Amino acid sequence: MMPLPWQEVLFYTFCLVTLIQLLYYLFYFSRMAFYKPRKKESSQQHPVSVIICARDEAANLAKNLPVVLQQEYKTTHEVIVVNDNSYDDSKYVLEYLAKQFKQLRAVELVQEAKLIPGKKFPLSMGIKEAKYEIVLLTDADCNPASVNWVEKMQEGFYNGKEIVLGYGAYEKKPGLLNKLIRLETFHSALQYFSFALAGNAYMGVGRNLAYKKELFFRNKGFSAHNHIPGGDDDLFINTVANKHNTAIILDKETFTYSEPKESWGDWIRQKNRHYSTGRYYKGKHKFLLGLYSFTQFIYYPLFVASLIFFDWRFVLGVFGFRLIWQFIILSRSMNKLDEKDLWWMIPFFDIWQMIYYFLFLPAVWKKPKPYWK
């Protein structure tokens, strides 16, 4: 039986969406999957200022800050902790650690910057206090994967690079929620690393991010989006990154690890805060990310409909071709980010992403809350 015209349109639409998805995988994501770090022509060691902003983070500072302070880096470096109006024992934890580690400097903030919501004011104060040109950012709830984190992250500043993007991972724990959190984190990193390698960098994560102090002040800091509570990492990078000034580091010794949320409600609230900044991205980035998300969202509904109403052999052929490339690129990328235990989720990747977009799409239009903790 010959297919009806609407059935052909349905199948060709499915083919078009598959083609768009393949273009993202082959043009963008393959760059990370097959990425090879540049060969070091010479060693370099720049002075580095590590900056951590903390509010009521006494427990995390006691747990994680010693790991940052024990970095094996022979060149001059400092660790600045901006204690932002904390009510807990953060001040005393910092005083205790400062007696043991001379490179630790605490900046105590005792007044709120009411016209600059979120983390931007304390971070700006930390960057202003930094002695050195390279600032390396992380959070109080993060700990570096190795004692070589500082040394290997600063190696990204070669040939005029002003921004270095690192991977901020979440610790591996039992349970489905942990795997879904890590899968989402991997997917986000796959996008921003791949886009950066394609000369189209659009974001970084404050858990593991470095840039030059001069770049920050040349662009007047966060002034372009001071009124937005979030975006101290992704919106700033979206504003200042270009195809010449951004590098990535995928060395597993440079990863940072954070404690993941342990309840669905906490995780959903966290992601809602993060996604509220996406509407402020540059137009080209909103288009590219939006087209990718939209085609991924409708992929399985079109696949199922085509399977029912069109010749299933052609449909499965198109589906299988994309799945092979998807498996190759995602599995290689997972290996690079030390998330290889997630490979079994690849067949369910698009189904989960469809649910994920449904859950968090409203956050794009919600007004962000005026706090960062």
LUMLUM-791887 format. One record per residue: x, y, z of N, C-alpha, C in turn. Coordinates in steps of 0.02 Angstrom, whole numbers, padded with zeros to 5 digits, always signed. Example, Ala and Ser with C-alpha at 12.3 -4.5 7.8 and 13.67 -1.06 7.14 Angstrom:
BEGIN
+00660-00284+00390+00615-00225+00390+00660-00165+00390;+00642-00112+00354+00684-00053+00357+00645+00002+00394;
This chain:
BEGIN
+00042-00060+00000+00000+00000+00000+00044+00063+00000;+00026+00107-00045+00063+00170-00049+00047+00214+00011;+00097+00246+00041+00083+00291+00097+00044+00352+00075;+00002+00377+00118-00035+00438+00104+00012+00498+00109;-00006+00554+00077+00038+00613+00078+00057+00635+00149;+00009+00635+00195+00025+00658+00263+00073+00610+00298;+00070+00545+00278+00116+00497+00307+00187+00509+00282;+00192+00528+00219+00258+00545+00191+00286+00607+00224;+00243+00657+00235+00265+00719+00269+00290+00703+00339;+00254+00659+00373+00274+00639+00441+00343+00607+00439;+00355+00562+00393+00419+00527+00389+00475+00575+00369;+00461+00619+00320+00513+00666+00299+00529+00717+00354;+00480+00733+00395+00493+00777+00452+00538+00741+00502;+00524+00678+00513+00567+00638+00557+00639+00635+00530;+00645+00627+00464+00712+00626+00433+00747+00693+00441;+00710+00748+00433+00740+00814+00440+00764+00826+00511;+00724+00807+00560+00744+00815+00630+00805+00771+00645;+00806+00711+00617+00864+00667+00626+00927+00699+00596;+00920+00729+00537+00977+00762+00504+01003+00819+00546;+00958+00859+00574+00979+00916+00616+01017+00890+00677;+00991+00837+00708+01024+00808+00766+01093+00781+00747;+01097+00748+00689+01162+00722+00667+01213+00777+00656;+01189+00834+00629+01235+00890+00618+01264+00914+00685;+01224+00917+00737+01250+00936+00803+01301+00885+00827;+01285+00821+00819+01331+00769+00842+01397+00769+00803;+01392+00777+00737+01451+00771+00696+01491+00836+00692;+01458+00893+00693+01494+00957+00688+01517+00982+00756;+01476+00974+00807+01493+01000+00873+01520+00946+00920;+01477+00897+00937+01494+00852+00992+01552+00805+00976;+01564+00791+00912+01621+00748+00894+01687+00782+00912;+01687+00849+00915+01749+00885+00931+01773+00866+01001;+01726+00858+01047+01746+00838+01114+01761+00763+01116;+01720+00724+01083+01729+00651+01084+01798+00631+01058;+01823+00666+01008+01888+00649+00977+01942+00700+00994;+01930+00738+01047+01977+00791+01066+02043+00762+01090;+02097+00792+01067+02163+00775+01091+02196+00839+01117;+02219+00838+01178+02251+00898+01206+02312+00918+01165;+02325+00981+01162+02383+01005+01124+02448+00981+01157;+02497+00972+01115+02563+00953+01141+02596+01014+01172;+02622+01005+01232+02655+01060+01267+02722+01074+01234;+02729+01135+01207+02792+01155+01177+02842+01176+01231;+02816+01203+01285+02858+01222+01341+02814+01226+01403;+02844+01214+01461+02806+01219+01523+02797+01292+01542;+02743+01307+01576+02730+01375+01598+02698+01372+01666;+02715+01419+01707+02685+01423+01773+02672+01496+01790;+02608+01514+01791+02588+01582+01807+02566+01587+01880;+02578+01644+01911+02547+01655+01977+02471+01651+01972;+02439+01621+02021+02367+01609+02018+02334+01630+02083;+02276+01662+02077+02233+01677+02134+02171+01632+02130;+02164+01586+02176+02104+01544+02181+02053+01583+02222;+01991+01587+02197+01939+01626+02232+01879+01582+02246;+01857+01584+02309+01797+01546+02330+01751+01594+02367;+01689+01597+02347+01639+01635+02383+01597+01588+02426;+01585+01608+02488+01550+01563+02534+01501+01602+02577;+01443+01574+02587+01394+01601+02634+01367+01544+02676;+01379+01546+02740+01357+01493+02786+01380+01424+02762;+01445+01421+02749+01475+01359+02722+01528+01331+02768;+01520+01340+02833+01572+01318+02880+01590+01244+02871;+01540+01202+02865+01552+01130+02859+01590+01114+02794;+01568+01144+02739+01601+01132+02675+01672+01160+02674;+01682+01218+02704+01749+01247+02707+01796+01202+02747;+01772+01176+02803+01813+01132+02844+01830+01068+02806;+01784+01044+02765+01795+00981+02729+01837+00990+02666;+01823+01042+02626+01851+01047+02560+01909+01096+02553;+01909+01149+02593+01961+01200+02584+02032+01173+02595;+02044+01128+02643+02112+01101+02649+02138+01068+02586;+02093+01037+02546+02115+01006+02483+02139+01059+02435;+02105+01116+02433+02126+01171+02390+02191+01201+02414;+02199+01206+02479+02259+01236+02508+02320+01191+02503;+02311+01127+02492+02366+01080+02487+02387+01066+02415;+02370+01109+02370+02390+01101+02300+02467+01103+02293;+02492+01059+02252+02565+01057+02239+02580+01102+02179;+02592+01165+02195+02606+01214+02142+02663+01258+02166;+02721+01252+02133+02782+01285+02157+02780+01360+02146;+02745+01382+02094+02742+01453+02081+02695+01487+02130;+02705+01552+02139+02665+01591+02186+02591+01583+02172;+02553+01570+02223+02480+01569+02217+02449+01584+02285;+02387+01604+02283+02350+01621+02344+02280+01592+02339;+02248+01584+02397+02179+01561+02399+02139+01614+02438;+02092+01645+02404+02050+01697+02434+01981+01668+02446;+01957+01672+02507+01888+01652+02523+01850+01714+02543;+01798+01730+02505+01754+01786+02521+01698+01760+02564;+01699+01779+02627+01648+01756+02675+01591+01807+02673;+01538+01789+02638+01484+01836+02621+01428+01835+02674;+01436+01878+02725+01382+01887+02774+01358+01822+02806;+01405+01779+02823+01387+01715+02853+01365+01723+02925;+01317+01682+02945+01294+01681+03015+01319+01620+03052;+01353+01575+03017+01378+01515+03050+01450+01526+03073;+01488+01472+03080+01556+01476+03106+01609+01483+03051;+01590+01506+02992+01637+01511+02936+01698+01553+02955;+01687+01608+02989+01742+01653+03007+01794+01617+03049;+01773+01576+03096+01819+01541+03141+01854+01484+03105;+01820+01451+03058+01852+01400+03018+01909+01431+02977;+01895+01489+02947+01946+01522+02906+02004+01547+02949;+01990+01572+03007+02044+01594+03052+02088+01535+03072;+02058+01479+03086+02096+01419+03105+02140+01395+03048;+02112+01392+02987+02151+01368+02929+02205+01418+02910;+02193+01483+02919+02242+01534+02901+02306+01527+02943;+02300+01500+03003+02359+01489+03046+02403+01433+03019;+02373+01387+02981+02411+01331+02954+02435+01342+02883;+02397+01383+02845+02413+01393+02774+02421+01468+02760;+02484+01488+02746+02499+01559+02737+02469+01588+02673;+02452+01545+02625+02425+01569+02562+02350+01585+02566;+02319+01571+02623+02247+01584+02630+02234+01655+02652;+02189+01689+02617+02167+01756+02636+02091+01757+02639;+02064+01781+02692+01991+01787+02699+01970+01859+02690;+01917+01869+02651+01887+01935+02642+01818+01932+02674;+01809+01970+02727+01746+01969+02765+01699+02023+02740;+01640+02003+02716+01588+02051+02697+01535+02052+02751;+01518+02112+02775+01470+02118+02830+01409+02159+02810;+01406+02180+02747+01348+02216+02722+01326+02187+02655;+01261+02183+02646+01233+02160+02582+01237+02214+02529;+01250+02194+02468+01246+02241+02411+01175+02236+02383;+01130+02278+02407+01059+02270+02395+01040+02279+02321;+01079+02317+02285+01063+02329+02214+01097+02278+02168;+01137+02233+02197+01171+02182+02157+01155+02114+02189;+01100+02084+02170+01080+02020+02201+01125+01963+02180;+01126+01911+02220+01162+01851+02202+01235+01852+02223;+01275+01816+02186+01345+01803+02203+01393+01854+02172;+01368+01897+02130+01413+01940+02090+01453+01989+02133;+01422+02019+02183+01460+02067+02224+01516+02033+02263;+01504+01980+02300+01561+01948+02335+01615+01923+02288;+01595+01898+02230+01645+01875+02182+01686+01933+02155;+01652+01989+02141+01688+02048+02118+01738+02072+02170;+01719+02069+02234+01765+02088+02287+01825+02042+02290;+01813+01978+02279+01869+01930+02279+01917+01943+02222;+01890+01957+02162+01932+01971+02104+01971+02036+02115;+01938+02085+02144+01971+02149+02158+02029+02140+02207;+02021+02095+02256+02073+02083+02306+02129+02038+02280;+02118+02004+02224+02167+01956+02198+02233+01992+02180;+02288+01962+02198+02353+01990+02183+02376+01974+02112;+02349+01920+02084+02378+01894+02023+02329+01899+01965;+02356+01895+01905+02317+01907+01844+02269+01849+01829;+02289+01789+01844+02246+01731+01831+02205+01716+01893;+02139+01715+01885+02095+01697+01940+02061+01630+01923;+02064+01585+01971+02036+01518+01963+01979+01511+02013;+01919+01497+01987+01859+01498+02029+01835+01427+02044;+01811+01418+02105+01775+01358+02123+01727+01376+02180;+01690+01327+02205+01641+01340+02258+01663+01305+02323;+01632+01326+02378+01649+01298+02443+01631+01224+02448;+01581+01202+02410+01561+01131+02414+01597+01088+02363;+01650+01114+02332+01688+01077+02282+01757+01058+02309;+01781+01001+02286+01851+00985+02301+01885+00960+02237;+01946+00982+02224+01981+00962+02163+01997+00887+02163;+02001+00859+02104+02014+00787+02098+02085+00769+02116;+02131+00818+02113+02201+00803+02127+02236+00864+02154;+02298+00854+02176+02339+00910+02201+02369+00949+02143;+02356+00928+02082+02383+00962+02022+02331+01006+01988;+02275+01017+02020+02220+01056+01990+02244+01125+01969;+02275+01163+02013+02296+01231+01997+02346+01231+01940;+02396+01187+01945+02448+01186+01894+02421+01170+01824;+02378+01120+01820+02353+01099+01755+02301+01148+01727;+02261+01180+01769+02213+01229+01744+02249+01291+01716;+02303+01314+01748+02337+01373+01723+02374+01360+01658;+02386+01297+01642+02419+01281+01579+02375+01298+01518;+02310+01310+01529+02266+01328+01474+02278+01398+01448;+02315+01439+01485+02326+01508+01464+02388+01512+01420;+02379+01493+01357+02433+01494+01308+02408+01533+01246;+02454+01560+01209+02439+01595+01146+02383+01646+01154;+02385+01686+01206+02336+01739+01214+02269+01717+01241;+02261+01656+01265+02198+01634+01294+02183+01674+01358;+02120+01691+01367+02099+01730+01425+02049+01694+01469;+02022+01638+01444+01971+01599+01479+01989+01526+01474;+01984+01490+01530+01994+01417+01530+01933+01385+01563;+01900+01341+01525+01841+01305+01550+01861+01237+01577;+01840+01222+01639+01853+01156+01668+01787+01120+01681;+01793+01058+01704+01734+01017+01716+01719+01015+01791;+01658+01035+01809+01634+01030+01877+01586+00972+01883;+01611+00916+01908+01572+00854+01911+01537+00847+01978;+01496+00796+01983+01464+00778+02046+01487+00708+02068;+01494+00699+02133+01518+00636+02159+01471+00578+02142;+01500+00520+02131+01462+00461+02114+01435+00428+02177;+01369+00419+02178+01336+00387+02235+01283+00340+02209;+01258+00294+02251+01206+00248+02229+01140+00285+02214;+01099+00255+02172+01032+00282+02161+01022+00313+02092;+00960+00311+02070+00943+00338+02004+00952+00414+02000;+00933+00450+02053+00938+00523+02052+01010+00544+02041;+01057+00512+02074+01127+00529+02065+01149+00520+01993;+01127+00466+01961+01147+00453+01892+01115+00505+01845;+01053+00524+01859+01021+00574+01816+01053+00643+01825;+01072+00660+01886+01107+00723+01898+01173+00724+01860;+01209+00670+01864+01273+00667+01829+01264+00664+01753;+01211+00632+01730+01197+00630+01658+01182+00700+01632;+01142+00738+01670+01127+00807+01650+01190+00850+01651;+01232+00841+01702+01294+00879+01707+01341+00862+01649;+01345+00798+01632+01384+00776+01574+01357+00808+01510;+01293+00806+01500+01262+00833+01439+01276+00907+01432;+01270+00944+01487+01285+01015+01486+01357+01028+01467;+01403+00989+01497+01474+00997+01482+01489+00978+01410;+01457+00925+01385+01466+00906+01315+01451+00965+01269;+01398+01002+01285+01379+01058+01243+01428+01116+01249;+01443+01138+01311+01485+01198+01315+01558+01185+01297;+01584+01125+01309+01651+01109+01286+01653+01105+01209;+01604+01071+01180+01603+01061+01107+01594+01128+01071;+01549+01170+01096+01540+01235+01064+01604+01277+01070;+01638+01273+01127+01701+01310+01135+01753+01286+01085;+01758+01220+01075+01805+01193+01026+01788+01213+00955;+01724+01227+00943+01703+01250+00877+01709+01326+00869;+01739+01359+00918+01747+01431+00915+01685+01470+00932;+01640+01439+00970+01576+01471+00985+01560+01463+01059;+01608+01477+01102+01599+01468+01174+01541+01510+01200;+01501+01481+01243+01442+01518+01267+01433+01516+01343;+01469+01473+01379+01461+01470+01451+01518+01432+01484;+01523+01439+01549+01566+01399+01591+01530+01388+01657;+01558+01348+01701+01527+01337+01766+01574+01362+01821;+01546+01398+01869+01587+01428+01922+01619+01378+01968;+01601+01315+01964+01634+01264+02004+01705+01250+01981;+01720+01269+01918+01787+01256+01891+01797+01299+01829;+01821+01359+01840+01825+01409+01787+01882+01457+01802;+01920+01476+01751+01975+01523+01761+01973+01576+01705;+01991+01636+01723+01999+01689+01673+02046+01742+01699;+02064+01788+01656+02111+01840+01675+02076+01899+01708;+02108+01924+01758+02081+01981+01795+02071+02041+01749;+02117+02050+01702+02113+02107+01655+02052+02100+01611;+02034+02039+01592+01973+02027+01552+01912+02049+01590;+01911+02033+01655+01854+02051+01698+01845+02126+01701;+01898+02162+01714+01892+02235+01721+01884+02271+01654;+01913+02242+01602+01905+02272+01535+01833+02272+01513;+01795+02222+01536+01724+02216+01519+01679+02241+01575;+01708+02281+01620+01670+02311+01676+01636+02259+01720;+01671+02204+01730+01646+02152+01775+01578+02125+01754;+01534+02123+01803+01467+02096+01791+01415+02150+01777;+01438+02210+01759+01393+02267+01754+01338+02257+01702;+01351+02217+01650+01301+02206+01598+01241+02167+01623;+01249+02130+01679+01193+02090+01705+01193+02089+01781;+01212+02145+01811+01213+02150+01885+01143+02142+01915;+01092+02158+01876+01023+02154+01902+00996+02083+01905;+01034+02035+01876+01011+01965+01874+01047+01927+01929;+01010+01892+01973+01043+01856+02028+01095+01805+02006;+01080+01767+01955+01126+01716+01931+01170+01742+01875;+01209+01696+01846+01247+01714+01786+01317+01739+01799;+01342+01734+01861+01410+01755+01874+01460+01712+01836;+01439+01653+01814+01483+01611+01773+01461+01610+01700;+01400+01584+01687+01381+01574+01617+01368+01640+01580;+01334+01689+01611+01320+01752+01576+01384+01792+01565;+01430+01790+01613+01493+01826+01603+01531+01796+01545;+01537+01729+01543+01573+01697+01488+01536+01709+01422;+01469+01707+01424+01431+01721+01363+01445+01790+01336;+01459+01837+01380+01472+01906+01360+01542+01915+01332;+01593+01883+01363+01662+01900+01347+01698+01849+01304;+01671+01788+01297+01707+01736+01259+01703+01748+01184;+01756+01729+01149+01755+01729+01076+01796+01670+01051;+01801+01663+00985+01833+01603+00957+01908+01601+00967;+01937+01657+00989+02010+01659+00998+02032+01655+01070;+01990+01674+01118+02015+01684+01186+01997+01629+01235;+01967+01574+01212+01941+01523+01258+01974+01455+01246;+01995+01423+01300+02023+01356+01297+01985+01310+01344;+01991+01245+01333+01961+01196+01378+02015+01150+01405;+02003+01123+01464+02048+01073+01494+02007+01012+01513;+02025+00954+01485+01988+00892+01498+02029+00841+01537;+02084+00863+01566+02125+00819+01607+02086+00800+01670;+02082+00735+01685+02043+00712+01742+02070+00738+01809;+02133+00757+01810+02162+00786+01871+02136+00857+01884;+02105+00887+01834+02080+00956+01842+02006+00959+01860;+01972+00902+01863+01901+00903+01879+01891+00923+01951;+01834+00955+01964+01814+00966+02033+01750+00926+02046;+01740+00906+02108+01683+00864+02126+01643+00897+02182;+01577+00897+02173+01531+00925+02222+01483+00871+02247;+01456+00883+02306+01404+00839+02333+01340+00850+02293;+01310+00798+02264+01247+00806+02227+01188+00811+02274;+01134+00840+02250+01073+00842+02290+01048+00770+02301;+01016+00760+02358+00994+00693+02375+00918+00685+02373;+00882+00738+02357+00810+00733+02349+00789+00765+02283;+00736+00739+02254+00712+00765+02190+00692+00839+02197;+00660+00857+02252+00638+00926+02261+00696+00975+02263;+00749+00957+02300+00808+01001+02304+00841+01009+02235;+00845+00954+02199+00877+00958+02133+00836+01000+02084;+00770+00992+02085+00727+01031+02040+00733+01105+02056;+00735+01123+02120+00742+01194+02138+00810+01221+02116;+00862+01180+02122+00928+01202+02101+00930+01215+02025;+00902+01169+01986+00902+01177+01914+00859+01236+01891;+00803+01248+01925+00761+01305+01908+00800+01370+01916;+00842+01376+01968+00882+01436+01977+00932+01443+01920;+00963+01389+01901+01015+01392+01850+00987+01411+01782;+00930+01383+01764+00903+01394+01697+00870+01462+01688;+00862+01499+01742+00830+01565+01735+00874+01616+01700;+00938+01600+01688+00983+01647+01654+00986+01636+01579;+00961+01580+01554+00968+01563+01483+00937+01614+01436;+00886+01648+01457+00853+01697+01413+00897+01756+01397;+00952+01766+01436+00995+01824+01426+01056+01808+01383;+01061+01747+01356+01116+01730+01313+01112+01769+01247;+01169+01772+01212+01169+01803+01146+01120+01767+01100;+01093+01804+01052+01042+01777+01007+01064+01714+00971;+01127+01713+00947+01150+01654+00909+01153+01592+00953;+01170+01603+01017+01174+01545+01062+01104+01521+01081;+01059+01566+01091+00990+01546+01105+00961+01507+01047;+00977+01529+00986+00951+01493+00927+00981+01423+00922;+01047+01418+00927+01080+01353+00919+01060+01304+00974;+01058+01328+01036+01039+01284+01091+00964+01268+01088;+00924+01318+01068+00852+01306+01063+00835+01257+01009;+00868+01262+00951+00855+01215+00896+00875+01144+00916;+00932+01138+00949+00954+01072+00972+00903+01043+01021;+00883+01082+01071+00836+01058+01122+00769+01040+01092;+00744+01083+01046+00679+01071+01016+00678+01007+00975;+00730+00997+00934+00732+00937+00892+00741+00875+00935;+00777+00881+00990+00784+00824+01035+00718+00809+01071;+00682+00862+01088+00618+00854+01123+00566+00817+01080;+00565+00834+01015+00513+00804+00972+00537+00741+00937;+00600+00720+00949+00628+00664+00911+00589+00600+00923;+00578+00580+00985+00545+00517+00999+00471+00517+00981;+00435+00572+00993+00365+00572+00969+00361+00563+00893;+00407+00595+00855+00407+00586+00783+00427+00515+00764;+00474+00486+00801+00496+00418+00787+00439+00368+00797;+00404+00374+00853+00349+00328+00867+00293+00336+00816;+00275+00399+00800+00221+00412+00751+00240+00384+00682;+00303+00394+00662+00326+00369+00597+00326+00293+00595;+00345+00263+00652+00346+00191+00657+00277+00161+00648;+00226+00197+00673+00157+00173+00669+00128+00184+00600;+00140+00243+00571+00104+00262+00510+00145+00257+00446;+00210+00241+00451+00250+00235+00390+00284+00166+00390;+00321+00153+00338+00355+00088+00332+00408+00084+00387;+00399+00038+00433+00443+00033+00492+00515+00019+00474;+00527-00013+00417+00596-00030+00398+00637+00033+00383;+00606+00081+00347+00641+00144+00334+00651+00184+00398;+00601+00184+00439+00603+00222+00502+00659+00195+00547;+00662+00129+00555+00713+00099+00597+00783+00110+00568;+00788+00112+00502+00852+00124+00470+00879+00194+00487;+00835+00244+00482+00855+00312+00499+00871+00317+00573;+00829+00288+00614+00839+00289+00687+00905+00255+00706;+00918+00197+00676+00978+00159+00692+01042+00195+00672;+01041+00230+00616+01100+00266+00593+01119+00320+00643;+01068+00358+00666+01082+00410+00716+01104+00379+00782;+01073+00323+00802+01090+00292+00866+01162+00268+00867;+01187+00243+00811+01256+00220+00808+01304+00278+00821;+01293+00334+00785+01336+00392+00795+01328+00421+00865;+01267+00420+00890+01255+00445+00957+01293+00404+01009;+01291+00339+01001+01326+00295+01048+01401+00305+01045;+01428+00311+00984+01501+00321+00977+01523+00385+01010;+01488+00440+00996+01509+00506+01020+01496+00513+01094;+01438+00491+01118+01423+00498+01189+01468+00454+01232;+01480+00392+01211+01522+00347+01251+01594+00372+01254;+01620+00397+01199+01688+00425+01200+01692+00487+01244;+01641+00528+01240+01640+00589+01281+01633+00572+01355;+01593+00521+01371+01587+00500+01441+01653+00476+01468;+01692+00441+01427+01758+00418+01448+01803+00477+01464;+01800+00529+01423+01843+00588+01434+01826+00624+01498;+01762+00622+01518+01740+00657+01579+01734+00609+01638;+01760+00550+01632+01760+00499+01685+01689+00483+01709;+01643+00480+01661+01573+00463+01675+01554+00399+01638;+01602+00355+01628+01590+00297+01585+01540+00247+01613;+01526+00252+01678+01476+00207+01707+01405+00226+01685;+01398+00282+01649+01332+00304+01625+01316+00280+01555;+01363+00242+01523+01353+00225+01453+01289+00186+01441;+01268+00145+01490+01208+00104+01481+01145+00146+01474;+01149+00211+01493+01091+00255+01489+01083+00286+01420;+01131+00276+01376+01128+00308+01310+01064+00291+01272;+01041+00227+01270+00979+00213+01234+00918+00251+01261;+00921+00271+01325+00865+00307+01355+00878+00382+01359;+00934+00404+01329+00957+00472+01336+00905+00522+01311;+00877+00511+01251+00830+00558+01221+00763+00558+01258;+00744+00499+01282+00680+00496+01319+00686+00537+01384;+00742+00528+01418+00753+00567+01480+00757+00642+01464;+00792+00660+01410+00797+00731+01394+00730+00761+01377;+00686+00723+01347+00619+00747+01333+00582+00763+01398;+00587+00719+01447+00557+00730+01512+00590+00789+01547;+00656+00793+01541+00695+00846+01573+00674+00915+01546;+00668+00921+01480+00647+00985+01451+00577+01004+01474;+00534+00954+01480+00465+00967+01502+00465+00994+01574;+00510+00967+01616+00513+00987+01686+00540+01059+01694;+00590+01076+01654+00627+01138+01668+00616+01194+01617;+00577+01181+01565+00563+01235+01517+00532+01297+01550;+00485+01289+01598+00457+01349+01630+00508+01394+01664;+00565+01366+01685+00616+01406+01720+00645+01460+01675;+00643+01449+01609+00670+01498+01563+00633+01565+01568;+00568+01562+01585+00528+01623+01588+00516+01648+01659;+00535+01608+01709+00523+01629+01778+00571+01685+01797;+00547+01729+01840+00590+01781+01867+00636+01750+01919;+00703+01758+01912+00748+01726+01960+00743+01757+02029;+00753+01715+02080+00750+01739+02149+00813+01778+02166;+00808+01829+02208+00864+01876+02219+00915+01852+02271;+00934+01789+02268+00986+01766+02315+01024+01709+02281;+01085+01697+02307+01126+01645+02276+01135+01585+02321;+01109+01587+02380+01113+01529+02425+01043+01509+02446;
